[in-house]
Amino acid sequence: EISFNLANGNKAEISEKLDWIFHSVACRSAIKAGDKAEINQLTQLVKDIRSEKIPLYCPHGRPVIISISKTELEKQFGR
């Protein structure tokens, strides 16, 4: 479908399809809840996020990090 659109010069639809492909690949290759990871991978991930090499939102618009105040955290532990 993409090659057909390229051959016929329909760039607007190609851009939309490529965005969908990029989002799908990013989502499927992302670290998911419950996945096992090495400490060095997680350390590098934090460094990349803090240096803004990684966007703060996933392709679907959900945040990849959140900020929790000390009060909110203590509330979770009944303190």
C-alpha positions as CSV (number, residue, x, y, z in Angstrom):
1,E,0.0,0.0,0.0
2,I,2.8,2.4,0.9
3,S,4.7,1.6,-2.3
4,F,1.5,2.1,-4.4
5,N,1.0,5.5,-2.8
6,L,4.7,6.4,-3.4
7,A,4.3,5.4,-7.1
8,N,1.2,7.6,-7.4
9,G,2.7,10.6,-5.5
10,N,0.2,10.5,-2.6
11,K,2.6,11.8,0.1
12,A,0.0,12.9,2.6
13,E,-1.3,9.3,3.1
14,I,2.3,7.9,3.1
15,S,3.2,10.2,6.0
16,E,0.2,9.1,7.9
17,K,1.0,5.4,7.3
18,L,4.6,5.9,8.2
19,D,3.7,7.6,11.5
20,W,1.5,4.6,12.3
21,I,4.3,2.2,11.5
22,F,6.8,4.2,13.6
23,H,4.4,4.4,16.5
24,S,3.7,0.6,16.3
25,V,7.3,-0.3,16.2
26,A,8.1,2.0,19.1
27,C,5.3,0.7,21.2
28,R,6.1,-3.0,20.5
29,S,9.8,-2.6,21.3
30,A,9.2,-0.6,24.5
31,I,9.9,-1.9,28.0
32,K,6.6,-3.1,29.4
33,A,5.4,-3.6,32.9
34,G,6.8,-6.8,34.3
35,D,9.7,-7.0,31.7
36,K,13.0,-8.0,33.1
37,A,15.9,-5.7,32.5
38,E,19.6,-5.5,33.6
39,I,20.5,-2.7,36.0
40,N,22.9,-1.2,33.4
41,Q,20.0,-1.0,30.9
42,L,17.8,0.8,33.4
43,T,20.6,3.1,34.5
44,Q,21.2,4.1,30.8
45,L,17.4,4.5,30.3
46,V,17.3,7.0,33.2
47,K,20.3,8.9,31.9
48,D,18.7,9.1,28.4
49,I,15.4,10.3,29.8
50,R,17.1,13.0,32.0
51,S,19.3,14.2,29.1
52,E,16.1,14.4,26.9
53,K,17.3,11.9,24.4
54,I,14.0,10.1,24.9
55,P,10.7,11.9,24.7
56,L,8.8,12.3,28.0
57,Y,5.6,10.8,26.4
58,C,5.0,7.5,24.6
59,P,3.7,7.6,21.0
60,H,0.1,7.3,22.4
61,G,0.7,10.5,24.5
62,R,1.1,8.8,27.9
63,P,3.9,10.0,30.2
64,V,7.0,7.8,30.6
65,I,7.7,9.4,34.0
66,I,5.6,11.0,36.6
67,S,6.5,13.1,39.7
68,I,5.2,12.0,43.1
69,S,5.5,14.3,46.1
70,K,6.9,12.9,49.4
71,T,3.4,13.4,50.9
72,E,1.7,11.3,48.1
73,L,4.3,8.6,48.5
74,E,3.9,8.4,52.3
75,K,0.1,8.3,51.8
76,Q,0.6,5.1,49.7
77,F,2.3,3.5,52.6
78,G,-0.2,4.7,55.3
79,R,2.2,7.1,56.9
